[in-house]
Amino acid sequence: MGPPHVQEVPAVTTTPQAVRRASTRRSTTPPDPARGLLPAAEPVRLLDPAGTPLPARADYPEPPTEALAELYRRMVIGRRFDVQATALTKQGRLAVYPSSRGQEACQVGAMLALRDTDWVFPTYRESMALVSRGLDPVEVLTLLRGDWHCGYDPAARRTAPQCTPLATQCVHAAGLAYGEAYQGRDTVALAFIGDGATSEGDFHEGINFAAVFKAPVVYFVQNNRYAISVPLSRQTAAPSLAYKGVGYGVASEQVDGNDPVAVLAVLNRAVAHARAGNGPFLVEAHTYRMEPHTNADDATRYRDGAEVDAWRDRDPIARLETYLRERGVLDEAVVAAVAAEAEEYAADLRARMNAQPTVDPLSLFDHVYAEPTPQLVEQREQVRAELAAAEQEGDA
């Protein structure tokens, strides 16, 4: 008997095309295009409203104790500044003042998350943030006093002028951040945005440009529930404003804006994300402005006292103070010392703002045009003649 018959098996030739077809057959679930972009279903929170710590999160580690102690100090001083600025408005020392009382965690937390070499693009409501960054409060209030300039040197302080037109700072931040990255610098730009500004075209243009060119920008939306008198429900049907980043391919997150620990933790991650070259990051902070839109606004026309009282119970300063007391970081002596520092800060601001500024009426015509027009020259000479005539009458 001969050897058993062995059927020959033809060799299998594996081609790249065959591998791709096999891989396609095995993969039944397509990749999620929104993976890594979607915010948490609920705002990130590390402290409950009473200041009790919640379970730790690996994705948002708690900032160091020293940073939280400094956050508390700057928030207390920032609130005292805000109260003093509001009083100066009532005394006629400021033309207008948009208060940020109640938003201290956002205002100060954003500044602590940045380096001095980073850039800030504020709105008109960010006076507290700017003094927290170390700018002279009198210079910060210069624009709101009615002067023609912002009071400080934007280039030297790496802080753009406070922006009154809604959302135009979003485009400015994207352009500067792209330029810095193009030159090889690891600068991050942080643009403050109100909830109403997310309905403006400039917001969408800025965030889209930043996403396409991976500009290192953090867009920080302080959702304080009202665009002047228009409630959030009349602005968007999105689950939250943080979801607006997904459509542009931008990583996004939402955070309890009255939880100072969570705000700093989320912004630390957002800034690190942008600085590492991963493109922009959108953060939405759920917070509330306790005061009217500005001193010219009557907030009782569109919101009731019960709503304001409910948010008063979520005070970010009291929340952090309770937590730091429980950890032994704060005691009565430290709290009293910070309060005294805040009062001294307010007294210095009050004294300097109460000094009558010396102004030259003819400066009204400066910087209107690079080359003054004949009409402007004529108007300037007319004012000069009137001033001279008034001076002669006074000497007579």
C-alpha positions in Angstrom: 0.0 0.0 0.0 1.4 3.3 -0.9 1.5 6.4 1.3 -1.8 8.2 2.0 -2.8 10.8 -0.4 -2.1 14.3 0.9 -4.2 17.1 -0.7 -2.1 20.1 -1.5 -3.4 23.4 -0.1 -2.7 26.4 -2.2 -0.6 29.1 -0.6 -2.5 32.1 0.7 -1.4 35.4 -0.7 -2.1 38.2 1.7 -2.3 41.6 0.0 -2.8 45.0 1.7 -6.2 45.2 0.1 -7.2 41.9 1.6 -6.1 43.0 5.1 -8.1 46.2 4.8 -11.2 44.2 3.7 -10.8 41.7 6.6 -10.3 44.5 9.1 -13.5 46.2 7.8 -15.5 43.0 8.2 -14.3 42.6 11.8 -15.0 46.2 12.8 -18.8 46.5 13.2 -18.7 49.8 15.2 -17.5 52.9 13.4 -15.2 55.3 15.3 -16.9 57.9 17.3 -16.0 61.3 15.7 -16.9 63.1 19.0 -14.7 61.0 21.2 -12.5 63.2 23.3 -14.6 66.3 22.4 -17.9 65.9 24.4 -18.2 67.6 27.8 -19.3 65.6 30.8 -23.1 65.1 31.0 -23.2 67.1 34.2 -20.9 70.0 35.2 -17.7 69.0 36.9 -17.9 69.5 40.6 -15.4 68.8 43.3 -17.1 70.6 46.2 -20.8 70.5 47.0 -22.6 73.8 47.6 -21.9 73.5 51.4 -18.1 73.2 50.8 -18.0 69.4 51.4 -15.5 67.6 49.2 -16.9 65.1 46.7 -15.1 62.0 45.5 -11.8 62.7 43.8 -11.6 62.5 40.0 -8.6 61.2 38.1 -9.3 63.4 35.1 -9.4 66.6 37.2 -7.0 66.3 40.1 -7.4 68.8 42.9 -5.0 71.8 42.7 -2.3 72.1 45.4 -3.3 73.5 48.7 -1.1 76.6 48.2 -2.9 77.4 45.0 -6.3 77.1 46.7 -5.2 79.3 49.6 -4.1 82.0 47.1 -7.4 81.5 45.2 -9.3 82.3 48.4 -7.2 85.4 49.1 -7.6 86.8 45.6 -11.4 86.1 45.6 -11.9 88.0 48.8 -9.9 91.0 47.5 -11.6 90.7 44.2 -15.0 90.9 45.7 -14.1 93.9 47.8 -12.7 95.6 44.7 -16.0 94.9 42.9 -18.1 96.3 45.8 -15.9 99.4 45.9 -16.1 99.9 42.1 -19.9 99.6 42.3 -19.9 102.3 45.0 -17.7 104.6 42.9 -20.2 104.3 40.1 -23.0 105.5 42.4 -20.8 108.4 43.4 -20.2 109.5 39.8 -16.6 108.5 39.7 -17.3 105.9 37.0 -19.5 106.2 34.0 -20.6 102.6 34.1 -19.5 99.4 35.9 -20.5 95.8 35.1 -20.2 93.9 38.3 -18.9 90.3 38.5 -19.9 89.6 42.1 -20.8 86.0 42.4 -18.4 85.0 39.6 -15.3 85.2 41.7 -14.3 81.6 41.2 -14.3 82.1 37.4 -12.6 85.5 37.4 -9.8 84.5 39.7 -9.5 80.9 38.8 -8.8 81.8 35.2 -5.9 84.0 36.2 -4.3 81.4 38.4 -4.4 78.8 35.6 -2.2 81.0 33.4 1.4 82.0 33.3 2.5 85.7 33.3 3.6 85.1 29.7 0.2 84.0 28.5 -2.4 86.4 27.0 -5.8 87.4 28.3 -8.7 88.7 26.2 -11.3 90.1 28.6 -14.8 91.4 28.1 -16.1 94.5 29.9 -17.1 92.3 32.9 -13.5 91.1 33.7 -12.3 94.0 35.9 -12.0 91.6 38.8 -9.9 89.2 36.7 -7.5 92.0 35.7 -6.8 93.2 39.2 -6.4 89.6 40.2 -3.7 89.4 37.5 -1.9 92.2 39.2 -2.9 95.2 37.1 -3.3 98.5 38.9 -7.1 98.9 39.7 -7.1 102.5 38.8 -5.7 101.7 35.3 -8.3 98.9 35.0 -11.1 101.3 35.7 -9.8 104.0 33.4 -11.9 102.9 30.4 -15.0 102.7 32.6 -14.2 106.1 33.9 -14.8 107.5 30.4 -11.2 107.9 29.1 -10.3 107.2 25.4 -7.9 104.4 26.3 -7.9 101.2 28.4 -5.5 102.6 31.1 -2.8 100.0 30.9 -0.2 98.9 28.3 -1.7 95.8 26.6 1.6 94.6 25.2 3.5 95.0 28.5 0.7 93.3 30.6 -0.1 90.8 27.9 -3.8 91.7 28.4 -5.9 93.0 25.6 -8.2 96.0 26.3 -11.5 95.1 27.8 -13.8 94.4 24.9 -17.3 96.0 24.8 -18.5 94.6 21.4 -19.7 91.1 21.9 -17.3 88.3 20.9 -14.8 90.2 18.8 -12.1 89.2 21.3 -12.7 85.6 20.2 -11.1 86.3 16.8 -8.4 88.4 18.3 -7.4 85.6 20.7 -7.3 83.0 17.9 -5.1 85.2 15.7 -2.6 86.1 18.5 -2.4 82.5 19.7 -1.8 81.2 16.2 0.9 83.8 15.7 2.6 82.9 18.9 2.6 79.2 18.0 3.8 80.0 14.5 6.9 81.7 16.1 7.6 78.7 18.3 6.4 80.1 21.6 4.3 78.1 24.0 2.0 81.0 24.8 -1.7 80.3 25.6 -4.4 82.9 25.0 -7.5 82.8 27.2 -10.6 84.6 25.9 -13.4 85.3 28.4 -16.9 85.1 26.8 -20.4 85.6 28.2 -23.3 83.3 27.4 -24.8 85.9 25.1 -21.6 86.2 23.1 -21.8 82.5 22.0 -24.7 83.6 19.8 -22.5 86.1 17.8 -20.8 85.3 14.6 -17.4 86.3 15.9 -17.5 83.5 18.4 -18.0 80.9 15.7 -15.4 82.4 13.4 -12.8 82.6 16.1 -13.3 79.0 17.5 -13.4 77.6 13.9 -10.2 79.3 12.9 -8.5 78.2 16.2 -9.6 74.6 15.6 -8.5 74.4 12.0 -5.1 75.9 12.8 -4.8 74.3 16.2 -4.3 77.7 17.9 -3.6 77.4 21.6 -6.7 79.2 22.9 -8.9 78.5 25.9 -12.4 79.9 25.3 -13.9 80.4 28.7 -17.7 80.9 28.7 -19.1 82.3 31.9 -22.7 81.3 31.6 -24.4 83.6 34.1 -27.9 82.8 32.7 -28.7 86.2 31.2 -27.5 88.1 28.1 -28.6 91.4 29.8 -32.3 90.5 30.1 -32.5 87.6 27.7 -32.5 84.2 29.5 -30.4 81.3 28.3 -33.5 79.4 27.2 -34.1 82.1 24.5 -30.5 81.9 23.2 -29.9 78.2 22.6 -31.6 74.8 22.5 -28.2 73.0 23.1 -27.9 70.8 26.2 -25.3 73.2 27.4 -23.1 75.8 25.7 -20.1 73.5 26.0 -21.6 71.4 23.3 -21.0 74.2 20.8 -17.4 73.2 20.6 -18.1 69.7 19.3 -19.2 70.9 15.9 -15.9 72.6 15.3 -13.8 69.6 16.6 -12.9 71.4 19.8 -12.5 69.6 23.1 -15.1 70.9 25.6 -16.1 70.7 29.2 -18.7 72.2 31.5 -18.0 73.0 35.2 -19.8 74.3 38.2 -18.7 77.9 38.0 -19.3 78.5 41.7 -17.0 75.6 42.8 -13.6 77.3 42.9 -11.7 74.0 43.2 -13.4 72.5 40.2 -13.0 75.7 38.1 -9.2 75.8 38.7 -8.9 72.1 38.1 -10.8 72.2 34.8 -8.9 75.3 33.6 -5.6 73.8 34.5 -6.4 70.9 32.2 -7.7 73.2 29.4 -4.6 75.4 29.5 -2.3 72.3 29.5 -4.2 70.9 26.6 -3.8 74.1 24.5 -0.1 74.5 25.5 0.7 71.0 24.5 -0.3 71.8 20.9 -3.6 70.0 20.9 -5.6 73.0 19.7 -8.3 75.1 21.5 -10.4 74.0 24.4 -13.9 75.3 25.3 -14.9 75.5 28.9 -18.4 76.5 30.0 -18.8 77.6 33.7 -22.3 77.6 35.1 -22.5 80.6 37.4 -24.6 83.7 38.2 -24.2 87.4 38.4 -25.6 88.7 41.6 -25.8 92.3 40.5 -27.6 93.8 37.5 -26.0 93.7 34.1 -24.6 97.2 34.8 -25.5 100.0 37.1 -27.9 101.2 34.3 -29.9 98.0 34.4 -33.0 97.1 36.4 -32.7 93.3 36.9 -35.9 93.1 38.8 -37.8 93.5 35.5 -36.7 90.1 34.3 -35.7 87.9 37.3 -37.2 87.5 40.8 -35.7 87.7 44.2 -36.1 84.0 44.9 -33.8 83.1 42.0 -31.1 85.5 43.3 -31.4 84.1 46.9 -31.0 80.6 45.6 -27.7 81.5 44.0 -26.6 83.5 47.0 -26.6 80.2 48.9 -24.0 78.9 46.4 -21.5 81.6 47.2 -18.1 80.5 45.9 -16.1 82.3 48.6 -18.1 80.8 51.4 -17.8 77.4 49.7 -14.0 77.5 49.5 -13.6 79.0 52.9 -15.6 76.2 54.5 -13.4 73.6 52.7 -10.1 75.2 53.6 -11.2 75.6 57.3 -11.9 71.9 57.4 -8.5 71.1 56.0 -6.8 73.4 58.5 -5.6 75.8 55.9 -7.7 78.7 57.2 -8.4 79.9 60.7 -9.9 83.0 62.2 -6.6 84.8 62.1 -5.9 84.1 58.5 -9.5 85.0 57.5 -9.2 88.3 59.4 -5.9 89.1 57.8 -7.2 88.6 54.3 -10.3 90.7 55.1 -8.0 93.5 56.4 -5.9 93.3 53.2 -9.0 93.6 51.1 -10.2 96.7 53.1 -6.8 98.3 52.7 -6.9 97.6 48.9 -10.4 99.2 48.7 -9.3 102.2 50.7 -6.3 102.8 48.4 -8.5 102.5 45.3 -11.1 104.9 46.8 -8.6 107.5 47.7 -6.9 107.5 44.2 -10.2 107.4 42.3 -11.6 110.3 44.4 -8.7 112.5 43.2 -10.0 114.7 40.4 -8.0 113.8 37.2 -6.3 116.6 35.3 -7.4 116.4 31.6 -6.6 118.5 28.6 -9.8 119.2 26.6 -7.8 119.4 23.4 -6.8 115.7 23.9 -10.3 114.9 22.7 -9.0 115.4 19.1 -5.9 113.2 19.5 -5.8 109.8 17.9 -9.0 110.3 15.9 -7.1 110.0 12.6 -3.5 109.3 11.8 -3.6 112.5 9.7 -6.1 115.0 11.1 -8.7 116.0 8.6 -9.3 119.7 7.8 -12.6 119.5 9.6 -10.9 118.1 12.7 -8.3 120.8 12.7 -10.9 123.4 12.4 -12.9 122.0 15.3 -9.8 121.8 17.4 -8.9 125.4 16.8 -12.4 126.4 17.7 -12.2 124.7 21.0 -8.7 126.2 21.6 -10.1 129.7 21.0 -13.1 129.1 23.4 -10.7 127.9 26.1 -8.5 130.9 25.6 -11.5 133.3 25.8 -12.7 131.6 29.0 -9.3 131.9 30.5 -9.1 135.6 29.7 -12.5 136.2 31.3 -11.4 134.4 34.4 -8.3 136.6 34.6 -10.3 139.8 34.1 
